[in-house]
Amino acid sequence: MGLRKATAEEFGIALRHFSKTVGWSMEFTAIREAGLMSRDSITFTPPLVSGGGRGETKQAELTGKAAVERDIRSIFTAENDRTRSPAAILLNRMGIAAKYRNWTDFNKAKKEIVAAGITFDSVLTNKIAQDADTTRSFKKAQNYFNQIQVKMSDYGSQVVVDMKYIHDRLKYQNRQGRTKIIKHQGDQKGRYLVSSKAELNNYIKLQQTQVGKLKAGWWNVIVSLPEPSVRYKAGDWGKKGVAGYVKKFPGVGCYLTFKFSENNAEIIFANPIGDNDGVSSFFHVQELVYGQAMNRIAMDLQQLLGRNIDESFDFDNF
């Protein structure tokens, strides 16, 4: 069975006909479906597993956390990270100092290069670094580095003190709704320098705690739904199998109102933060959720009535 497309109005008609046909109250039918639709919203809101979907699982959490770490490490590098090339770092520092006429920083970087015994591929760069006449080498460096690409970050060549400011500024959503990073902005081989690996790792862990927050409103809808007066079928209505990373934001993003009468039910539920930066819209979450709900109604009819419900089934006339 393919995914049925439906508007909110068409879904409402199908739900009322379903309730009448199987003999369930509209109260029970609407509460149950609200829970299952909220569960579907968790499933289709990023992060998702590779290949899409299964956003309620632990695997999706791991995917989201890995993406956060990858993005942050593409922006920042630690001053004491030995995996970085000290030659490239010192060359960049020397170049920036020369280009922006900072004698003190230039002389300091130059001395560190000599002390470390570093040599470069460029003959001219080696001559600048090895020249004992610091005044002459400084002038050579100004002429040389003015012609090549060395970049001063907003924070100069010093360590960054506010990672979140830079992180937030460089994030954006692409046309597929995925979070992307504007790269090669910092002055340390395209990244910004932070004071230590420990500081960088702590920031990554802090940001990873927010993975799942966009989904949390849907979980909070599920656990806030009222208990129906009569249960016609057992079930947890979306609670089973949702990983803890979605559940750890109580009260976040939940909007829920409901009104029931003998023959009617009205439930309005939403996740106000679920479409931050247009993420849910990019992933067509609403269309997917309505499609899943229509398929579920058809399958429930098939099971409860013993009738074959195919894709051409007319919900207006059953």
CORRAFEN-V777052 format. One line per field, one symbol per residue. ss: DSSP state (a for helix, b for strand, c for the rest). A space follows every 50 residues. Layout:
ss->???
//
This chain:
ss->cccccccaaaaaaaaaaaaaaacccaaaaaaaaaaaaaaaaaaacccccc cccccccaaaaaaaaaaaaaaaaccbbbcccccccaaaaaaaaaaaaaac ccaaaaaaaaaaaaaaccccccaaaaaaaacccaaaaaaaaaaaaccccc ccccccccccccaaaaaaaabbbcccccbbbccccbcbcbbbbbccaaaa aaaaaaaaccccaaaaaaaaaaaacccccccccccccccccccaaaaccc ccccbbbbbbccccbbbbbbcccccaaaaaaaccaaaaaaaaaaaaaaaa aaaaacccccccccaaac
//
